[in-house]
Amino acid sequence: MNTANRQNRLDTLKIREAEGTLTQKERTELDAIFAELDAEEAVALKPTVEKHQALIDSLLEEETELETTVAQLQVIVTAQKQLVEDARAYLMQLRATRAMLADKYHALTGEELAGAR
């Protein structure tokens, strides 16, 4: 059945269905027409569906890669923060040692140690 004839028959069957006068044979025919239309639509949409699925797959792969990169960057950030904390602690230790030495120098010589405090 060509497209125009099928559309006319579909319209007729849908009207009969709405009126409540559809026979069982016509119901079977209507279901068959809908099945044909669904199959044609599936075939027509297949390239678009495949294209979109490929895009989704690509985006999911990119998301996974970005999540991996973010995790690796977070490790670097954490290490950098620890390095800064360690440097501050070491600096405080050096200052304390320098102050102790300056105090000893002052106690021995009565003079201030140059650059102390």
VMD Tcl script that draws the C-alpha trace (Angstrom):
set ca {
  {0.00 0.00 0.00}
  {1.49 3.37 -0.95}
  {1.85 6.17 1.55}
  {-1.19 8.19 0.44}
  {-3.48 5.14 0.42}
  {-2.16 4.00 3.78}
  {-2.70 7.46 5.27}
  {-6.27 7.56 3.93}
  {-6.94 4.08 5.31}
  {-5.37 5.06 8.64}
  {-7.58 8.15 8.84}
  {-10.67 6.06 8.06}
  {-9.81 3.44 10.66}
  {-9.06 6.07 13.30}
  {-12.45 7.71 12.66}
  {-14.19 4.34 12.97}
  {-12.25 3.69 16.17}
  {-13.32 7.07 17.60}
  {-16.92 6.31 16.67}
  {-16.67 2.92 18.34}
  {-17.59 1.04 15.15}
  {-14.21 -0.58 14.50}
  {-14.44 -4.31 13.80}
  {-11.87 -6.81 15.03}
  {-10.53 -7.19 11.48}
  {-10.17 -3.40 11.21}
  {-8.49 -3.33 14.65}
  {-5.96 -5.83 13.37}
  {-5.45 -3.74 10.22}
  {-5.07 -0.54 12.29}
  {-2.53 -2.24 14.56}
  {-0.63 -3.47 11.50}
  {-0.52 0.04 10.01}
  {0.76 1.44 13.31}
  {3.38 -1.33 13.44}
  {4.50 -0.45 9.89}
  {4.71 3.23 10.79}
  {6.67 2.43 13.94}
  {9.09 0.26 11.95}
  {9.57 2.93 9.30}
  {10.13 5.55 11.98}
  {12.70 3.34 13.70}
  {14.57 2.86 10.42}
  {14.41 6.59 9.66}
  {15.62 7.54 13.14}
  {18.33 4.90 13.41}
  {21.17 7.07 12.00}
  {20.23 9.96 14.28}
  {19.92 7.69 17.31}
  {23.30 6.13 16.53}
  {24.86 9.58 16.06}
  {23.48 10.77 19.38}
  {24.56 7.58 21.13}
  {28.08 8.05 19.76}
  {28.05 11.63 21.06}
  {26.83 10.46 24.47}
  {29.54 7.77 24.57}
  {32.16 10.35 23.64}
  {30.96 12.76 26.31}
  {30.92 10.02 28.94}
  {34.48 9.08 28.00}
  {35.54 12.72 28.20}
  {33.82 13.04 31.58}
  {35.75 10.04 32.87}
  {39.03 11.51 31.63}
  {38.23 14.86 33.22}
  {37.32 13.21 36.52}
  {40.67 11.40 36.45}
  {42.48 14.67 35.75}
  {40.60 16.42 38.55}
  {41.55 13.65 40.97}
  {45.21 13.91 39.95}
  {45.12 17.70 40.28}
  {43.57 17.34 43.73}
  {46.49 15.16 44.78}
  {48.89 17.87 43.58}
  {46.94 20.60 45.41}
  {46.95 18.56 48.62}
  {50.70 17.95 48.31}
  {51.30 21.66 47.64}
  {49.29 22.62 50.73}
  {51.30 20.16 52.81}
  {54.52 21.58 51.38}
  {53.48 25.10 52.42}
  {52.55 23.86 55.92}
  {55.89 22.06 56.19}
  {57.78 25.17 55.01}
  {55.98 27.35 57.56}
  {56.74 24.90 60.35}
  {60.38 24.71 59.29}
  {60.60 28.51 59.10}
  {59.17 28.79 62.61}
  {61.75 26.25 63.80}
  {64.56 28.21 62.13}
  {63.34 31.47 63.66}
  {63.18 29.87 67.09}
  {66.70 28.50 66.70}
  {67.96 31.86 65.44}
  {66.32 33.62 68.40}
  {67.90 31.15 70.82}
  {71.31 31.72 69.25}
  {70.79 35.49 69.37}
  {69.90 35.25 73.06}
  {73.06 33.18 73.76}
  {75.17 35.65 71.77}
  {73.67 38.56 73.70}
  {74.27 36.75 76.99}
  {77.92 36.16 76.10}
  {78.77 39.48 74.44}
  {76.12 41.90 75.66}
  {75.51 42.86 72.05}
  {72.70 42.16 69.66}
  {73.40 39.64 66.96}
  {73.13 41.40 63.58}
  {69.90 40.62 61.78}
  {68.37 38.87 64.77}
  {64.64 38.99 65.51}
}
mol new
graphics top color blue
foreach p $ca { graphics top sphere $p radius 0.5 }
foreach p [lrange $ca 0 end-1] q [lrange $ca 1 end] { graphics top cylinder $p $q radius 0.2 }
display resetview
